[in-house]
Amino acid sequence: VDELREMLVNDLADILQGLGIDRDGAVKPEAALGSDHREHAQRIETRRLLLRLLGVPDGGCSASQVQRARVEEHLRGIAFTHLHRFVAFKMMESPGRKVFREIVGPRRATGEIMRWLANDAPEGLDKEWEVGHPDTQDRLYREFLQALCTKLHPELGALFDAEDLASRIFP
């Protein structure tokens, strides 16, 4: 579990790097991010939320021990949430419970996501999945997990909150 959590933390640190937030606490100005990314507005909103939580100005700042500690704390928290979500998903797909077909693991591409694409996903996403490009499939898998969290949130509470920071920053 510790090894998996550390892997998640490192992956999430790379995601934050893309938002202009270094693991050491340094923050690049928002203008340095560029706007050519397809999900630019969502990235900026997530960045601003995280900066508010870190107590850092939007304009950027240099690294400090305090900011490094805050970034590490949030990275661990987000990783912890994802780890617990994946464990919960695995528990829900176990043969004894049969709540869902495979969500996490090697057969996830033929499990619950296929049912979601066929029945509940926005129009046309099933065609995008069939194209088979890894970036597209990763994006659709994130959308699927977000939809699943939204579905589970009313019954299972905070762990699956679609508005949580962990729902905005996926490993």
Buried (B, 14 or more C-beta within 10 A) or exposed (E): EEEEBEEBBEBBBEBBEEBBBBBEBBBBEBEEBEEEEEEEEEBBEBBEBBBEEBEBEEEBBEBEEEBBEBBBEBBBBBBBBBBEBBBBBBEBBEEEEEEBBBBBEEEBEEBBBBEBBEEEBEEEBBEBBEEEEEEBBEBBBEBBBBBBBBBBBEEBEEBBBBEBBBBBBBB
